[in-house]
């Protein structure tokens, strides 16, 4: 009888187990997102920098009469490539 009381007291003094904090399916979804995550595409920024550098070079080496139309052409091509690469 004494043993039964001690067991009852011990079981009453124990804290119940906590439920799991997140279901296993949520953990798997988060793992898949982390694994499939890719670094941002910097190609658009690189192309924009190259086009800007080409425009500066055109202004440095060509006279203004020729430089303005060529820079407009370069800028429009760079914009079109940027729009195409964003999609």
PEVEN-V48270 format. One record per pair of residues at least 6 apart in sequence whose C-alpha atoms are under 7 Angstrom apart, sorted by the first residue. I is the first residue (numbers start at 1). J is the second residue. Records with the same first field share a line. If there is no record, write none. Layout:
BEGIN
I: J + J
END
This chain:
BEGIN
44: 82 + 85
48: 78
51: 74 + 75 + 78
55: 71
58: 67
59: 67
END
